[in-house]
Amino acid sequence: MCNIEAPSVEAASNEWAGRVDFVGVTWFGDAESYQGFIDEHGLTFPQIADDAGAVFQRFQIAGQPAMAIIDTDGSGRAYLGAVEREQLDELLTEVTA
C-alpha cells in the first residue's frame, strides 16, 4: 500500500468490515517509519511486519505498493501497483460472491 491508496484502503476496510479482513504487511523499512505511515494515514486495520518477506514470496510480489487478495480457500491473487478504490471494491465483490 502506498500514500496514494492508503485512504481508499482504510475506507474500504471500514465499509467491508465483517465481510473481509484487512491486514497491512510491510516487508522492508524500520518499525518507526512504518508506524509513522500508519499514524499519518490513520490506519485502523491490523498491521504486521514481514521482515523475512514470506508473505511477499508466497504471492510472488516483487515490490511495493502491492496488494494480495486471499480467498476463503487460501488461494490468492497479487496486484502490483496502486489499486484504486473502484477496482478494490470490484475485487472484493468477486471474492465475497
Stockholm file with secondary structure:
# STOCKHOLM 1.0

chainA/1-97         MCNIEAPSVEAASNEWAGRVDFVGVTWFGDAESYQGFIDEHGLTFPQIADDAGAVFQRFQIAGQPAMAIIDTDGSGRAYLGAVEREQLDELLTEVTA
#=GR chainA/1-97 SS CCTTTHHHHHHHHHHTTTTCCCCEEECSSCHHHHHHHHHHHTCCSCEEECTTCHHHHHTTCCSSSEEEEECTTSCEEEEESCCCHHHHHHHHHHHHC
#=GC SS_cons        CCTTTHHHHHHHHHHTTTTCCCCEEECSSCHHHHHHHHHHHTCCSCEEECTTCHHHHHTTCCSSSEEEEECTTSCEEEEESCCCHHHHHHHHHHHHC
//
